[in-house]
Amino acid sequence: MAGKFELYKDKAGKYRFRLKASNGQVIATGEAYESKAAAENGIKSVQTNAAGAPTVEVDG
């Protein structure tokens, strides 16, 4: 089974998402969004931009 995005409303009423690996472990979380549509756009952005993203080491 592949990983999945979970979209949910937090206790403050904001929309958030988390990316879970196939073993159920949370491997990424999104920020708080005012609307469901904005959170869905955040998911789409991760799907689009992470696919070929390189790993870059930074100081600090």
C-alpha positions as semicolon CSV with decimal commas, in nm:
position;residue;x (nm);y (nm);z (nm)
1;M;0,000;0,000;0,000
2;A;0,125;0,348;-0,084
3;G;0,138;0,638;0,157
4;K;-0,160;0,870;0,188
5;F;-0,252;1,227;0,271
6;E;-0,503;1,276;0,553
7;L;-0,701;1,600;0,552
8;Y;-0,862;1,702;0,881
9;K;-0,992;1,990;1,091
10;D;-0,794;2,065;1,408
11;K;-0,930;2,172;1,749
12;A;-0,906;2,539;1,648
13;G;-1,123;2,477;1,341
14;K;-0,836;2,508;1,091
15;Y;-0,773;2,260;0,812
16;R;-0,450;2,062;0,816
17;F;-0,301;1,765;0,638
18;R;-0,049;1,499;0,722
19;L;0,131;1,255;0,498
20;K;0,146;0,900;0,631
21;A;0,377;0,626;0,509
22;S;0,235;0,286;0,423
23;N;0,319;0,167;0,777
24;G;0,102;0,445;0,928
25;Q;0,390;0,665;1,046
26;V;0,343;1,040;0,996
27;I;0,627;1,161;0,775
28;A;0,513;1,517;0,699
29;T;0,258;1,769;0,823
30;G;0,112;2,080;0,668
31;E;0,047;2,421;0,819
32;A;-0,295;2,542;0,936
33;Y;-0,525;2,659;0,655
34;E;-0,840;2,869;0,680
35;S;-1,031;2,665;0,422
36;K;-1,050;2,307;0,303
37;A;-0,973;2,422;-0,052
38;A;-0,652;2,590;0,065
39;A;-0,542;2,272;0,244
40;E;-0,618;2,069;-0,069
41;N;-0,401;2,313;-0,267
42;G;-0,124;2,258;-0,011
43;I;-0,146;1,883;-0,070
44;K;-0,133;1,934;-0,447
45;S;0,171;2,157;-0,406
46;V;0,357;1,889;-0,210
47;Q;0,262;1,625;-0,466
48;T;0,387;1,845;-0,751
49;N;0,701;1,992;-0,596
50;A;0,834;1,697;-0,396
51;A;0,834;1,443;-0,678
52;G;1,176;1,536;-0,816
53;A;1,310;1,751;-0,535
54;P;1,679;1,705;-0,457
55;T;1,818;1,664;-0,106
56;V;2,029;1,965;-0,011
57;E;2,243;1,980;0,303
58;V;2,235;2,313;0,488
59;D;2,430;2,448;0,784
60;G;2,273;2,484;1,118
